[in-house]
Amino acid sequence: MTHQPIPIEVVLANPTLDKKLRTIAEKVVHQTRLSEEDGILLFEKGELGFVGALANHVRERLHGNTVYFNRNFHIEPTNVCIYTCNFCSYSRQYKHRDDGWELTKEQMLNMVKKYDDQPVTEVHIVGGVHPKMNLEFFCELIQDINTHRPDLHIKGFTAVELDYMFRKAKLSNEEGLAKMKAAGLQSLPGGGAEIFHPEVREKICADKVDAAGWLDIHATAHRLGMHSNATMLYGHIENYQHRVDHMSRLRNLQDQTGGFNCFIPLKFRNMDNDMSHVPEVSIIEDMRLYAISRIFMDNFKNLKAYWPMLGRQQAQLSLAFGVNDLDGTIDDTTKIYSMAGSEEQTPAMSTEELCDLITAVGKVPVERDTLYNSIKVYGEAVV
């Protein structure tokens, strides 16, 4: 699936272009930050070709034709969770924990050992909030992984998981994160952000950490020298103002700390959850969201499309709408999105398959580590 973005010069030469949209386009060309009002206007009036042209202009300025990926695998300790997020198809309430799974530390360490002879660079640990899997449990797991394979970057635990662990241990965010860092945790994923605005958050995930708590955990991690990612769950009951508010809060924190590695929009999937009545948005809206994210979030160098959730072809298409990262080979079966009805029910791609996906649309695949240091350039783009 391919798409050739419209050159930005063609956009600016269009005499019928809306005056306000032209002002936004000129801001993008001159690297002037967009206001929240600009962001909302892009969602309201920005057609796909227009926002795609602007996003591609920014991506090419930052990355040329480079598209990043990494070699990683996931560990999902449990899908048992004390929280009841309406959009979640993955978790099982603690009272119904027999319907879910709970891995022991030994089982998880064995998953790591399975990759002993493979050149993976990252393990990503994330799952439900289980009351018996506390801070000590996970610190011991991290120490065991770090002892067994010290070269493996350990990225783990959403702010939702960490908030619960730290409160249960009666520790501040700084104390809890310092303890986990000492055990070997190196960075945080971006999950649990959903939508920050309370009008939406109270309806879809009222009982878990709020926006201020999520942001404070990430800000604290950044102060301690740990990088993290940021996400936004889109395409459900939120409106354009909610999306821009969410992105603006992340952009403001990035101004303060510079600690976010990338931004990852996550598409709402409606299978087998309490929001199954909410229709999923179209691929056009997916691409508009990626493009506007690239334009608006000017201090996030990297924009990632999580291909197991979006699907291979759609992820490939997103490379024409500002995206410069396709996550990783994900050499396992991650269940969080497959259980929600994602396009990829068995999300694993070989390095060769992922590189072919990238080169087929004229981009150059580059393997990276978690912190976006380049490891290896693979081949050349297909002309």
N, C-alpha and C positions, 0 to 999 in steps of 0.2 A: 504494500500500500504506500503510494508516494504522493507527494504534494510539493509543488514548487511555489515558495512564497513570492508575493508581489514585491518587487524592489521598492524600498522606501521612497526613492526619487519619484517613482510613478504615483505613489500615494500623494505626495506633496504637490505633484503637478496637476492633480485632479481639480478642475475649477468648481465642481459641484460639491466638494467636501464640506461638511458641516463646519462652521467657523470654530466652534468649541473643540471639535475633534482635531481640527488643524492645529490649534494652539497646543493640544496635548502632543500631537506628533512632533511639533517643533521643540517642545520640552524634551521629548525623548532624544531627538537628534542632538540637542545641546546638553544632554545629561543633566537636566534640571529635574529635581524631585517632583513627582506628582502629588497633589493634595488628595485627601480622602474624597472630596467632591469630584476630582478628576477620575478617581478609581470607580466611583459609582456611575459616572457618566459613561465610562468605557463599557461597563456591564449593561447599561440601559440602551446605548446607541451604537456601540462598537461592533460592526459586522465582522464576521470571521476573517475575511481577507485583510481587513484593515488592522485588527489587533495582531493577526499573524505576521504581517509585514513589520510592524513595530517590534514585536517580540523577537523575530528572526534577526533584525538589525542589532538588537542588544546582545543576543546570543553570539552572533558572529564577532561583534566587537570584543566580547569577553573570552571567547573560546575558539574562534575560527571554525574549523570543521570537526573539532575534537568532541567525541562522546565518551564519557567515562563509564566504567563498570568495575566491580570488584568480585573477587572469588570469596564467597561467604557461605555460611550455613546457619540455620536457625535451630535453637533449642526452645521448645515451648514447655516449660515445667508442668503446667496444669491449665485446664480450662475451667476449673472450679473457681468461682468468684463470689465474693460477698456483695458485689454491686449488681444492679439490675438496669443496665443501660438499654434503652428501648431499641436502639439500632443494632444491637449485638446479636449475631447468630452463632457466636463461638462459645460463649461461657455457659456454665451450668451453675445454678445457685448452690450454695453450700449444703442446703438441706436435701438437694438432689445430687450430691456429689458422686453417688454410685453410677450415674449416667455419664460421668466425665472421666478424665484421667489425671493421675498424680504421679509424676516421675520421682524416683529417689535420686539422691546425689550420685549414687553409683551408676544408675542408668544414664544420667546425663553425662557423667564423665566418660562412660563407654561410647556415647555418641561422639564426643570429641576425639576419642582414640580411633574411631573409625576413619578419621581424616589424617591420621599420622603420616601417611606417605603421599599426601596430596598437597599441592601448593596453595591451600586456602589461607587467607590472611586475616579473616574476621569471623568471630562467632557472635551471633545476635541472639540475646536471651530476652524473651518477653512472653508474658502469659497472663492468666487471671490472677486475682488477688485472693490468695488462699490464706486463711488465718493461721495455719500451722507452718507455712513456709515464711518464716520471719527473717529478720535482719541477720541473725546469727547463721541461720540455715544457708542463706545465699552468700554470706561472706566466706563460709567454709567452702561452698561450691566454687566460688571465684578463685580462692586460694589454691584449691585442688587443680583447677584448669590451668592456672598460671604456673604452678609448679610443674605440671606435666608438659606444658607447651608454652614456654615464656614468650615465644615470638608471635603468638596468636593475639590479636587485638580483641579485647573483650568489651563489647558494646551491649549494655543491658539495662532493662527495667525502665518502664515509663514513669513519668512523674506520678501517675496514679498509684502504681505499685510502691514507689519510694515513699510517697506521702503516708500510706498506710503503715509501712514498715517502721518509719521513723516515729510516728505517733505512738505506735504500739510499744516501741523501745524507749519512749519518753526522751527522745533526742531531738535537737533542732535539725533543720535541714543541713546546716553546715556540719554539725557533728556527725550526722548519719552519712553524708556523702564523703566526709573525710575518712570515716571508718571503711567505707566500701572502696574508696580509692586506695587506701593502704592495703586492702586485701587483693587488689589487682584490677578493679574496674577502671576502664580508661575513658569511656565516653557513654553518652546516653542516646537512646533513640528518641524519636519525636512524638511517639504515640500518646494518646490521652488528651490531646489538645481539643479535639473535636471542633466546636465553635465556642469562642470565649464569651460571646455576648449572653448575659443572664436570661434574656427573653427566650433564647433557644436552649441554653444549657439546662435551665430548670425543667424543660419539657422532655429532653432526651437523655440526660444523665445527671439528675439533680443530686444524687447522693455521693458523688465522688468529688475529688479535689476541684475547687473552682479555678477560674482563670488566674486570679492573683496567686494562688498556691502553685499552680503549674509554672507560671512565669518565675516565681521566686526560686523554685527548685532548679530551673535551668540557669537563672542568673547566678545562683550560688555555685553550681557546678562550674560555670565559666570563671568565676572568681578563684576557684580552686585549681584552675588550669585544665579542666576537662571540657572538651567540646561536646556539642550535642546537635541533634537535628530538630526540625520543627515540622509539624503537620497541620492540616486543616481537613476536616471531614465535610465535604460539600455535596450538594445535590439532594437535599431532603426537605426540611421545613424552613431552612434559613432563607433570608432575602439578600439582595445585593449589599445593603448597608451592613448586614451582619458579616458578610464575607470581608468587606473592606475594613471594618472595625477589627476583625481578627488579624488580618494581614498587617494593619497599622500597628497593633500592639507588638507583634513580632518584630516589625521593622524598627520600632522604638527601642526594644531591648537589644537588638543587634547594633544599633547606634551606640549603646552604652557599653556593651561587652565585646562585640565582635566574635562571640563564641559559637555561633551557629555555623555548621558545615553546609547545610542545604535546607531547602524548603521542599516538602513533599505533599502535594494535594492528594487526598485519598477520596475516591468516589464512593458514595453511599451505595450499598447493595442491599436489596430488600427481601432476600430469600430467608424464610424461617426465622423471622424476628418480629418484634411487636410493632414494627413500622412497615410491615409488608404491604399495607394499603397505599403507601407513598410511592408513586412511580419513580423509576430511575430517570435521570436526565439523559439527553441524547449525546452522541459522540460530538456533535457540533458544540454543545455546551461544555463538554470535557475540554475540547481544544481551546475554546474561548477562555476557559478558566486558567489553563496552563499559560496561555499567552498573556493574559492580564496580570497573572502572578509575576511573570518575568518582567513586565513593564513596571509594575507598581513597587515590587520589592527590590529596589535598586541596590541595596547593600547585602543581598544574598547572591553570592557569585554562582551558586549551583542550584539548579532546579531539577528535581528528580521525578521521573515517572516510574511508579512501582509496577513493573510489567505484569506480575502475577495477578494483580487486581484489575488492571486496565485491559489486559489481553495483549498478545504479541503484536498484532497488526496495529492496534490503536496506539500502543507504546511507540512503535516505529513511526507512526504518523505524527506523534507529539514532538518528534525531533525537528519538525518544520514550524513548531509553535513555541519555541523558546527553551525546550527541554535540552539539557546537555548531559544527563545521567540516567541510566536505566537500571540502577541498583546493581544486583549481582547475579551470579549464576544460580544462587540459592539452591545448593546441591542437597536438597532434602524435600520433604513434602510439608510445606507450611500450611496450616489448616485455617488460619484466621479468616482469609478471604475465600478460600474454596468452600467453606461452610456457609458463606453468605451469598454464594451464587456468582463468584467471579468468573471471568472468561477462561481462566486456566485452572482446571481441577487438579492437575498434577504439576504444580509449578516448579519445574527444574529444567534448566537449559544448560547444555554444554557450552564451554567457552567458544568453540567453533560456531555453534548455532547463534550465539549472541553476537559474535563478530560479524557473521553473515548478515544478520538483521540490520546492523549498523552500516556496513559498507554498501548494502543494496540501495541505500538512499543518499549515497554520496558523502558519507561521514567517515571519520577515521576512529576506530575503536582504540581506546587506551585503558589498560588495566591500571587501577589506582589502589592505594590503601585507604583505610577509613578516613584519614585526614586529607585526602586528595593529593597525596604525593604520587607522581607517576611511577609505575613499575615497569610497564612494557607497552610499546606501541605495536598493534597487530595489523599488519598488512596495509593496504591503501584503499581509499574509497573507489568504488566502481564509477567510472566516468560515463 
